[in-house]
Amino acid sequence: GTRASSTNHTKYKEIISTLPRIEGRWRQSQQLHEYQGFWFGQNILEGIMSAQEHLKAQPTDIFICSHPKSGTTWLKALSFAILTRKRFSDSSTNPLLSELPHDVMPFIDILAFTDITSRDPELPLLSTHMPYTSLPKSIVECKCKIIYICRDPKDLFISLWHFAGKVRGTSAETFPLEEACQKFCEGLHNYGPYWDHVLGYWKASLQFPERMLFIKYEDLQNDTFSYVKRMADFMGCPFSMEEERQGLVQKVVDLCSFEILSNLEVNKSKKPSSAIGQYVKIEKKAFFRKGKVGDWENYLTADMAATIDQITEQKFSGSGLSF
Ligand code: A3P
């Protein structure tokens, strides 16, 4: 309830005040706090602590997990469209046409949503940006299914930098790319270091392949059709032969495409997301920028790209993971 959470609020603030702290620079006067090996802004961290303390996952829950800017919006749209294809067999009634994909499922990192009583009883989807090792215990204990998406660290960084620019707004002084790159390489951003985030889920996916589906944005772009089928199998609602013959897989692919989603009135809106907007008042259209692989080439100097690649090589060395 609300009363309990405001007491906790104070409790979390006290704990947070004892954590290592650094100036973030991605947002104006935003401090980052180090918690369980990752950096977080105050609001997010309060939400995470609350979720860790209170969230009671059900074995049937399916978690959409990612580091911000990895392709979360797309993955949410796809998983929702797959699971609700029977309910909205008349696709003109699909909520994805009138709501931002982030707003069709709870985002548990936010204090207000950890009490997830208002969720759609027919929809098992929940979402989080938490690192694997910080997930609320019940998610791991209940052996909940997890779908994780990640992408080339260079593209992720460029996407993050643009997004931060939108959060800062036009009145704020700009955050030079080079300085941002340095911060990114040091892991000094919300949910950073990115590489450790990816590695945590990667290792878990090797350990528990039956409950984790690990997807790269690049692979998803390359063959969305196969991944939609794989996601459906994984979530326990495979497409029947009949559905395949009716072209339902392609329908999901099309509905969730960058072109379709980014051109919907709702997703061009300057209104904030209701799920995410609790801590970042960011317009919905900020979640759709370019939707391409390799856009980093248009921004990064050779030096910056080499620095990021070096870290990727070093951090992922021996893990079997590469970009
Ligand atoms: P770019 O900034 O490179 O364009 P997240 O959803 O995790 O915040 O990630 C945002 C990134 O995913 C942005 O990347 C955004 O344009 C891209 N994106 C959003 N919707 C997409 C879609 N339907 N298909 C492909 N990419 C999408």
Boltz pocket constraint, residues with backbone or C-beta under 6 A from the ligand:
constraints:
  - pocket:
      binder: B
      contacts: [[A, 66], [A, 67], [A, 68], [A, 69], [A, 70], [A, 71], [A, 72], [A, 73], [A, 74], [A, 155], [A, 158], [A, 159], [A, 160], [A, 162], [A, 256], [A, 257], [A, 258], [A, 259], [A, 261], [A, 287], [A, 288], [A, 289], [A, 290], [A, 291], [A, 292], [A, 295]]
      max_distance: 6.0
